[in-house]
Amino acid sequence: MSNNPFDPQSPPGPQPPQGYNPSAYTGAQSDYGAAPPYPGAPTPYPGAPTAAPSGVMEPAPAAAPYGYNAVPQGQNTMAVVSLVFGILGLTFLPLVGSIVALVTARSAKRQISQTGQAGAGMATAGVITGWIGIAIGVVTVVLVIIFVAVLAPLYNY
């Protein structure tokens, strides 16, 4: 007898103890590899794939065909325009961008109240940035006028 494990003449390897029943520790043979459920286990979400008794996963039900589910209405475009011009009124287009933001925000709020679209927050942000832009623009114009009025007498042309 040799110690080669591949030799058919060698004695068999270690054997499990007498009375050992592996199915007693692993559960039924059809649930091989599956963890036993624990108390209070959450139920899967609706439409989740479930394991059939054979252990094969079943696919989730197909989605409804195009056009059958009610799709929520998107953002109001005027609200987006209002917010964009409100930001532009604070940066690159003073006064003009702010006035456009105020006009489009008013229109957006009216449309949102009629259609129920999303975007009321953006329209409100457009109003706020529009008024801030107008205030900054007016203060800037007043300061420029005062600056020119004070400095003009100092220079004799």
PyMOL commands that set and color helices and strands:
alter all, ss='L'
color gray80, all
select helices_A, chain A and resi 22-26+29-31+77-90+96-115+120-154
alter helices_A, ss='H'
color red, helices_A
deselect
rebuild
show_as cartoon
